[in-house]
Amino acid sequence: MKKRQTRLLLVLLLSMIIAPACNTFKHGAEHATVFQSYPNSQADIRLDLKENLRFNYDMTIYPELGDTTQTDAEAFQFKGRWQTDNENYILRFRRRNHPDLYALFSQGTHLEVNVKVLSERRVSFPLDVEEIIVWGIRCYREEK
């Protein structure tokens, strides 16, 4: 009889631990998306918000036309985790390798910037946006 009670208690405890994790994963899957830059001559940008609440930010910067000192494109990749609150995505870049978020999401462009820099590693933007501005380049939403 004691073995049965112990097993039942163990199953109950495991279900209490696993159920919230499954709910978080489902919530992430609901909001997983990709933002991709429109074709341009400056950079190719892709922000992939994955279902497992991780993200990849890939950016390839092309050399300026007529610049003979730089002939190859420069590629950068940054990773981190994301979450949502009631109205926003919140992205947290890794501690060791993160970009200058103030430079990427600068408020100094003539375009409407809808990404807020929260700290040197965190940014947020509304869940319902169809495009974001990164490095002065429009990036449109692709649903997964």
SETORNU-979553 format. One line per 3 residues: their letters; for each residue z, x, y of N, C-alpha, C, O. Coordinates in nm, 3 decimals, always signed. Layout:
% residues N
a = Z/X/Y/Z/X/Y/Z/X/Y/Z/X/Y ~ ...
This chain:
% residues 144
mkk = +0.000/+0.081/-0.119/+0.000/+0.000/+0.000/+0.000/+0.086/+0.126/-0.068/+0.054/+0.223 ~ +0.076/+0.197/+0.126/+0.082/+0.283/+0.243/-0.052/+0.350/+0.268/-0.091/+0.368/+0.384 ~ -0.124/+0.386/+0.164/-0.256/+0.448/+0.181/-0.351/+0.351/+0.250/-0.429/+0.390/+0.337
rqt = -0.343/+0.226/+0.213/-0.431/+0.125/+0.272/-0.400/+0.106/+0.420/-0.491/+0.095/+0.502 ~ -0.274/+0.104/+0.455/-0.234/+0.089/+0.596/-0.277/+0.212/+0.677/-0.321/+0.200/+0.791 ~ -0.263/+0.329/+0.616/-0.303/+0.452/+0.684/-0.453/+0.453/+0.710/-0.498/+0.488/+0.819
rll = -0.532/+0.413/+0.610/-0.677/+0.407/+0.627/-0.716/+0.305/+0.735/-0.802/+0.332/+0.818 ~ -0.653/+0.191/+0.733/-0.681/+0.088/+0.831/-0.648/+0.138/+0.972/-0.724/+0.114/+1.066 ~ -0.537/+0.205/+0.986/-0.499/+0.261/+1.115/-0.599/+0.368/+1.160/-0.635/+0.374/+1.278
lvl = -0.642/+0.451/+1.069/-0.740/+0.555/+1.099/-0.873/+0.494/+1.144/-0.933/+0.540/+1.242 ~ -0.919/+0.392/+1.074/-1.043/+0.323/+1.111/-1.029/+0.260/+1.249/-1.121/+0.267/+1.331 ~ -0.918/+0.199/+1.275/-0.893/+0.137/+1.405/-0.894/+0.241/+1.516/-0.956/+0.220/+1.620
lls = -0.828/+0.353/+1.496/-0.825/+0.460/+1.595/-0.965/+0.517/+1.620/-1.003/+0.539/+1.734 ~ -1.039/+0.542/+1.514/-1.176/+0.594/+1.528/-1.265/+0.497/+1.604/-1.345/+0.539/+1.688 ~ -1.253/+0.368/+1.576/-1.336/+0.271/+1.647/-1.300/+0.265/+1.795/-1.387/+0.242/+1.879
mii = -1.172/+0.287/+1.828/-1.132/+0.289/+1.969/-1.189/+0.411/+2.040/-1.215/+0.405/+2.160 ~ -1.207/+0.520/+1.970/-1.262/+0.642/+2.029/-1.414/+0.634/+2.039/-1.471/+0.672/+2.141 ~ -1.479/+0.585/+1.936/-1.626/+0.584/+1.930/-1.687/+0.475/+2.016/-1.792/+0.497/+2.076
apa = -1.627/+0.359/+2.025/-1.685/+0.247/+2.100/-1.712/+0.280/+2.247/-1.821/+0.251/+2.294 ~ -1.618/+0.339/+2.321/-1.650/+0.372/+2.461/-1.762/+0.475/+2.472/-1.843/+0.468/+2.564 ~ -1.769/+0.569/+2.380/-1.877/+0.669/+2.383/-2.012/+0.602/+2.363/-2.109/+0.638/+2.430
cnt = -2.021/+0.507/+2.274/-2.146/+0.434/+2.252/-2.184/+0.354/+2.375/-2.302/+0.347/+2.410 ~ -2.088/+0.295/+2.440/-2.115/+0.218/+2.561/-2.169/+0.308/+2.672/-2.261/+0.269/+2.744 ~ -2.112/+0.428/+2.688/-2.160/+0.522/+2.789/-2.303/+0.561/+2.759/-2.386/+0.567/+2.850
fkh = -2.333/+0.588/+2.633/-2.469/+0.626/+2.596/-2.567/+0.512/+2.625/-2.676/+0.536/+2.676 ~ -2.527/+0.391/+2.594/-2.613/+0.275/+2.620/-2.637/+0.260/+2.770/-2.749/+0.232/+2.813 ~ -2.532/+0.277/+2.850/-2.545/+0.266/+2.995/-2.641/+0.373/+3.047/-2.722/+0.346/+3.135
gae = -2.633/+0.494/+2.992/-2.724/+0.601/+3.031/-2.867/+0.568/+2.992/-2.959/+0.593/+3.070 ~ -2.885/+0.512/+2.875/-3.019/+0.476/+2.830/-3.081/+0.371/+2.922/-3.202/+0.371/+2.944 ~ -2.999/+0.283/+2.975/-3.046/+0.178/+3.063/-3.105/+0.235/+3.192/-3.200/+0.179/+3.247
hat = -3.050/+0.344/+3.241/-3.092/+0.401/+3.369/-3.169/+0.532/+3.356/-3.201/+0.594/+3.457 ~ -3.201/+0.575/+3.234/-3.278/+0.698/+3.216/-3.416/+0.680/+3.280/-3.479/+0.576/+3.266 ~ -3.461/+0.783/+3.350/-3.588/+0.774/+3.420/-3.639/+0.914/+3.452/-3.570/+1.013/+3.428
vfq = -3.758/+0.921/+3.507/-3.819/+1.047/+3.549/-3.872/+1.029/+3.689/-3.931/+0.926/+3.722 ~ -3.851/+1.130/+3.773/-3.914/+1.135/+3.905/-4.011/+1.252/+3.902/-3.973/+1.365/+3.869 ~ -4.135/+1.227/+3.937/-4.242/+1.326/+3.931/-4.311/+1.333/+4.066/-4.337/+1.230/+4.129
syp = -4.341/+1.455/+4.112/-4.408/+1.468/+4.241/-4.552/+1.420/+4.232/-4.618/+1.433/+4.129 ~ -4.598/+1.365/+4.344/-4.740/+1.332/+4.356/-4.818/+1.464/+4.358/-4.763/+1.566/+4.400 ~ -4.943/+1.465/+4.313/-5.022/+1.589/+4.317/-5.028/+1.645/+4.460/-5.054/+1.572/+4.556
nsq = -5.004/+1.776/+4.473/-5.008/+1.842/+4.603/-5.031/+1.991/+4.582/-5.031/+2.038/+4.468 ~ -5.050/+2.065/+4.689/-5.079/+2.209/+4.678/-4.955/+2.296/+4.696/-4.965/+2.419/+4.692 ~ -4.837/+2.235/+4.717/-4.716/+2.312/+4.740/-4.633/+2.336/+4.615/-4.593/+2.448/+4.586
adi = -4.607/+2.227/+4.541/-4.517/+2.241/+4.426/-4.535/+2.124/+4.330/-4.577/+2.015/+4.368 ~ -4.501/+2.149/+4.204/-4.493/+2.045/+4.103/-4.345/+2.028/+4.072/-4.277/+2.123/+4.034 ~ -4.294/+1.906/+4.090/-4.151/+1.879/+4.074/-4.133/+1.768/+3.972/-4.205/+1.669/+3.974
rld = -4.035/+1.786/+3.883/-4.004/+1.684/+3.783/-3.853/+1.680/+3.761/-3.792/+1.781/+3.727 ~ -3.795/+1.564/+3.782/-3.653/+1.540/+3.756/-3.644/+1.440/+3.643/-3.680/+1.323/+3.660 ~ -3.596/+1.484/+3.528/-3.590/+1.402/+3.407/-3.445/+1.367/+3.377/-3.367/+1.452/+3.334
lke = -3.409/+1.240/+3.400/-3.274/+1.191/+3.369/-3.277/+1.135/+3.227/-3.334/+1.029/+3.203 ~ -3.217/+1.206/+3.135/-3.226/+1.172/+2.993/-3.120/+1.071/+2.951/-3.020/+1.051/+3.020 ~ -3.145/+1.007/+2.839/-3.056/+0.903/+2.787/-2.919/+0.957/+2.750/-2.821/+0.881/+2.749
nlr = -2.908/+1.087/+2.719/-2.779/+1.144/+2.681/-2.697/+1.189/+2.803/-2.601/+1.265/+2.789 ~ -2.735/+1.140/+2.923/-2.665/+1.166/+3.048/-2.674/+1.312/+3.093/-2.587/+1.361/+3.165 ~ -2.778/+1.380/+3.050/-2.810/+1.515/+3.096/-2.941/+1.507/+3.173/-3.017/+1.411/+3.156
fny = -2.967/+1.605/+3.256/-3.095/+1.606/+3.326/-3.154/+1.746/+3.331/-3.082/+1.846/+3.323 ~ -3.286/+1.751/+3.346/-3.360/+1.874/+3.371/-3.432/+1.857/+3.504/-3.496/+1.755/+3.528 ~ -3.422/+1.958/+3.588/-3.496/+1.961/+3.714/-3.589/+2.081/+3.704/-3.544/+2.195/+3.700
dmt = -3.719/+2.056/+3.701/-3.819/+2.161/+3.691/-3.901/+2.163/+3.819/-3.942/+2.059/+3.870 ~ -3.925/+2.284/+3.870/-4.002/+2.298/+3.993/-4.090/+2.421/+3.982/-4.042/+2.531/+3.955 ~ -4.219/+2.403/+4.004/-4.313/+2.514/+4.010/-4.367/+2.519/+4.151/-4.428/+2.424/+4.200
iyp = -4.344/+2.632/+4.218/-4.390/+2.650/+4.355/-4.519/+2.731/+4.352/-4.525/+2.839/+4.293 ~ -4.622/+2.678/+4.415/-4.753/+2.745/+4.418/-4.761/+2.836/+4.540/-4.704/+2.805/+4.645 ~ -4.833/+2.950/+4.527/-4.849/+3.037/+4.644/-4.930/+2.967/+4.752/-5.018/+2.885/+4.724
elg = -4.899/+3.000/+4.877/-4.973/+2.940/+4.988/-5.118/+2.988/+4.985/-5.146/+3.102/+4.948 ~ -5.207/+2.901/+5.023/-5.348/+2.939/+5.030/-5.363/+3.054/+5.130/-5.310/+3.048/+5.240 ~ -5.435/+3.156/+5.090/-5.457/+3.271/+5.177/-5.349/+3.377/+5.168/-5.362/+3.483/+5.229
dtt = -5.240/+3.350/+5.093/-5.132/+3.448/+5.078/-5.172/+3.546/+4.969/-5.172/+3.510/+4.851 ~ -5.204/+3.668/+5.006/-5.248/+3.768/+4.908/-5.131/+3.845/+4.848/-5.149/+3.918/+4.750 ~ -5.010/+3.829/+4.904/-4.894/+3.901/+4.851/-4.836/+3.833/+4.728/-4.771/+3.897/+4.645
qtd = -4.860/+3.705/+4.715/-4.808/+3.630/+4.600/-4.923/+3.555/+4.535/-4.982/+3.466/+4.595 ~ -4.955/+3.592/+4.412/-5.069/+3.531/+4.344/-5.027/+3.434/+4.234/-5.105/+3.347/+4.194 ~ -4.904/+3.449/+4.184/-4.859/+3.364/+4.074/-4.763/+3.257/+4.123/-4.690/+3.276/+4.220
aea = -4.764/+3.145/+4.054/-4.669/+3.039/+4.084/-4.531/+3.080/+4.034/-4.519/+3.153/+3.935 ~ -4.427/+3.033/+4.102/-4.290/+3.059/+4.060/-4.233/+2.933/+3.997/-4.241/+2.825/+4.055 ~ -4.175/+2.947/+3.878/-4.118/+2.832/+3.808/-3.966/+2.843/+3.804/-3.909/+2.950/+3.781
fqf = -3.900/+2.729/+3.828/-3.754/+2.721/+3.826/-3.713/+2.604/+3.739/-3.779/+2.500/+3.738 ~ -3.604/+2.621/+3.665/-3.549/+2.511/+3.587/-3.398/+2.508/+3.606/-3.330/+2.610/+3.593 ~ -3.347/+2.390/+3.636/-3.204/+2.371/+3.653/-3.162/+2.252/+3.567/-3.240/+2.159/+3.546
kgr = -3.040/+2.258/+3.517/-2.990/+2.152/+3.429/-2.855/+2.104/+3.478/-2.788/+2.169/+3.558 ~ -2.816/+1.989/+3.426/-2.685/+1.936/+3.460/-2.660/+1.804/+3.392/-2.728/+1.768/+3.295 ~ -2.563/+1.733/+3.442/-2.525/+1.601/+3.389/-2.539/+1.498/+3.499/-2.529/+1.530/+3.618
wqt = -2.563/+1.374/+3.458/-2.571/+1.265/+3.555/-2.490/+1.147/+3.509/-2.459/+1.133/+3.390 ~ -2.456/+1.063/+3.605/-2.385/+0.939/+3.576/-2.426/+0.838/+3.682/-2.499/+0.870/+3.775 ~ -2.379/+0.717/+3.667/-2.403/+0.616/+3.769/-2.270/+0.557/+3.812/-2.174/+0.552/+3.735
dne = -2.267/+0.512/+3.937/-2.158/+0.425/+3.979/-2.223/+0.289/+3.998/-2.328/+0.264/+3.938 ~ -2.169/+0.202/+4.074/-2.226/+0.068/+4.086/-2.366/+0.066/+4.145/-2.447/-0.020/+4.110 ~ -2.396/+0.160/+4.235/-2.521/+0.153/+4.308/-2.601/+0.282/+4.308/-2.715/+0.282/+4.356
nyi = -2.548/+0.392/+4.257/-2.611/+0.523/+4.273/-2.615/+0.604/+4.144/-2.531/+0.591/+4.056 ~ -2.718/+0.691/+4.138/-2.717/+0.802/+4.044/-2.633/+0.911/+4.109/-2.638/+0.929/+4.230 ~ -2.556/+0.983/+4.029/-2.483/+1.100/+4.077/-2.517/+1.214/+3.983/-2.488/+1.209/+3.864
lrf = -2.580/+1.318/+4.037/-2.621/+1.434/+3.959/-2.529/+1.550/+3.989/-2.499/+1.579/+4.104 ~ -2.485/+1.618/+3.883/-2.401/+1.737/+3.897/-2.472/+1.854/+3.828/-2.487/+1.855/+3.706 ~ -2.515/+1.950/+3.907/-2.583/+2.067/+3.854/-2.483/+2.162/+3.790/-2.365/+2.161/+3.825
rrr = -2.531/+2.243/+3.697/-2.444/+2.340/+3.631/-2.385/+2.438/+3.732/-2.443/+2.464/+3.837 ~ -2.270/+2.489/+3.697/-2.197/+2.579/+3.786/-2.269/+2.712/+3.806/-2.280/+2.760/+3.919 ~ -2.316/+2.772/+3.699/-2.370/+2.907/+3.706/-2.509/+2.915/+3.768/-2.537/+3.008/+3.843
nhp = -2.593/+2.820/+3.739/-2.732/+2.829/+3.783/-2.770/+2.699/+3.852/-2.817/+2.605/+3.788 ~ -2.749/+2.694/+3.982/-2.786/+2.572/+4.054/-2.862/+2.609/+4.181/-2.839/+2.716/+4.238 ~ -2.951/+2.521/+4.225/-3.030/+2.550/+4.345/-2.949/+2.525/+4.471/-2.838/+2.471/+4.466
dly = -3.005/+2.564/+4.583/-2.947/+2.531/+4.713/-2.983/+2.386/+4.741/-3.094/+2.357/+4.786 ~ -2.892/+2.295/+4.717/-2.920/+2.152/+4.729/-2.949/+2.112/+4.874/-3.025/+2.018/+4.898 ~ -2.889/+2.182/+4.967/-2.915/+2.150/+5.108/-3.060/+2.183/+5.144/-3.120/+2.114/+5.226
alf = -3.117/+2.287/+5.083/-3.258/+2.322/+5.108/-3.351/+2.223/+5.037/-3.454/+2.185/+5.092 ~ -3.316/+2.183/+4.915/-3.402/+2.092/+4.840/-3.404/+1.952/+4.899/-3.510/+1.889/+4.906 ~ -3.291/+1.905/+4.943/-3.280/+1.767/+4.991/-3.248/+1.767/+5.141/-3.156/+1.699/+5.186
sqg = -3.325/+1.843/+5.214/-3.303/+1.862/+5.357/-3.321/+1.733/+5.435/-3.411/+1.654/+5.407 ~ -3.236/+1.715/+5.531/-3.246/+1.599/+5.619/-3.342/+1.626/+5.734/-3.364/+1.538/+5.817 ~ -3.399/+1.747/+5.742/-3.481/+1.786/+5.856/-3.629/+1.752/+5.844/-3.709/+1.805/+5.922
thl = -3.668/+1.668/+5.751/-3.809/+1.633/+5.740/-3.835/+1.503/+5.814/-3.742/+1.430/+5.849 ~ -3.961/+1.475/+5.838/-3.997/+1.349/+5.904/-3.996/+1.232/+5.806/-4.007/+1.116/+5.846 ~ -3.982/+1.261/+5.678/-3.979/+1.157/+5.576/-3.838/+1.101/+5.564/-3.740/+1.169/+5.595
evn = -3.828/+0.977/+5.520/-3.697/+0.916/+5.499/-3.634/+0.976/+5.375/-3.684/+0.959/+5.263 ~ -3.525/+1.046/+5.394/-3.457/+1.113/+5.282/-3.349/+1.020/+5.231/-3.259/+0.981/+5.306 ~ -3.356/+0.984/+5.102/-3.259/+0.892/+5.045/-3.165/+0.960/+4.946/-3.091/+0.892/+4.875
vkv = -3.169/+1.093/+4.940/-3.079/+1.169/+4.854/-2.970/+1.229/+4.941/-2.999/+1.298/+5.039 ~ -2.846/+1.204/+4.905/-2.733/+1.258/+4.981/-2.675/+1.377/+4.906/-2.649/+1.369/+4.785 ~ -2.654/+1.486/+4.975/-2.588/+1.603/+4.917/-2.438/+1.580/+4.931/-2.386/+1.568/+5.042
lse = -2.369/+1.575/+4.818/-2.224/+1.550/+4.817/-2.143/+1.679/+4.819/-2.033/+1.683/+4.875 ~ -2.198/+1.784/+4.758/-2.132/+1.915/+4.755/-2.238/+2.017/+4.717/-2.356/+1.983/+4.707 ~ -2.198/+2.140/+4.698/-2.299/+2.242/+4.665/-2.360/+2.224/+4.525/-2.459/+2.288/+4.492
rrv = -2.301/+2.136/+4.444/-2.353/+2.111/+4.309/-2.382/+1.964/+4.280/-2.430/+1.932/+4.171 ~ -2.355/+1.873/+4.375/-2.369/+1.730/+4.346/-2.453/+1.660/+4.453/-2.441/+1.686/+4.572 ~ -2.540/+1.568/+4.404/-2.618/+1.482/+4.493/-2.611/+1.339/+4.441/-2.576/+1.316/+4.325
sfp = -2.645/+1.243/+4.528/-2.652/+1.104/+4.484/-2.770/+1.037/+4.553/-2.814/+1.078/+4.660 ~ -2.820/+0.933/+4.487/-2.925/+0.849/+4.546/-2.922/+0.713/+4.477/-2.874/+0.702/+4.364 ~ -2.972/+0.608/+4.546/-2.963/+0.472/+4.494/-3.035/+0.452/+4.360/-3.140/+0.512/+4.335
ldv = -2.978/+0.368/+4.277/-3.038/+0.337/+4.146/-3.175/+0.270/+4.159/-3.260/+0.287/+4.072 ~ -3.196/+0.196/+4.265/-3.316/+0.114/+4.275/-3.432/+0.181/+4.352/-3.532/+0.115/+4.379 ~ -3.420/+0.309/+4.388/-3.529/+0.372/+4.463/-3.652/+0.392/+4.375/-3.641/+0.417/+4.255
eei = -3.768/+0.380/+4.435/-3.894/+0.401/+4.364/-3.945/+0.543/+4.383/-4.029/+0.590/+4.306 ~ -3.894/+0.612/+4.487/-3.929/+0.753/+4.507/-3.818/+0.823/+4.583/-3.743/+0.763/+4.659 ~ -3.811/+0.955/+4.559/-3.716/+1.040/+4.630/-3.795/+1.153/+4.695/-3.907/+1.183/+4.654
ivw = -3.736/+1.214/+4.796/-3.799/+1.326/+4.864/-3.726/+1.453/+4.822/-3.605/+1.467/+4.843 ~ -3.802/+1.547/+4.764/-3.745/+1.674/+4.721/-3.830/+1.784/+4.784/-3.951/+1.788/+4.765 ~ -3.767/+1.873/+4.859/-3.834/+1.985/+4.924/-3.949/+1.936/+5.014/-4.050/+2.004/+5.031
gir = -3.929/+1.817/+5.070/-4.029/+1.758/+5.158/-4.147/+1.695/+5.085/-4.248/+1.661/+5.147 ~ -4.135/+1.679/+4.953/-4.244/+1.625/+4.870/-4.198/+1.494/+4.808/-4.088/+1.485/+4.753 ~ -4.282/+1.392/+4.817/-4.251/+1.263/+4.756/-4.260/+1.272/+4.604/-4.357/+1.326/+4.550
cyr = -4.159/+1.219/+4.537/-4.155/+1.214/+4.390/-4.136/+1.068/+4.349/-4.038/+1.005/+4.388 ~ -4.229/+1.016/+4.271/-4.226/+0.875/+4.232/-4.155/+0.858/+4.099/-4.149/+0.951/+4.017 ~ -4.102/+0.739/+4.078/-4.030/+0.705/+3.955/-4.129/+0.669/+3.845/-4.221/+0.590/+3.866
eek = -4.109/+0.726/+3.729/-4.180/+0.688/+3.606/-4.076/+0.631/+3.512/-3.985/+0.704/+3.472 ~ -4.086/+0.507/+3.475/-3.990/+0.451/+3.379/-4.019/+0.509/+3.242/-4.134/+0.533/+3.206 ~ -3.913/+0.531/+3.166/-3.928/+0.585/+3.029/-3.959/+0.474/+2.934/-3.975/+0.498/+2.814
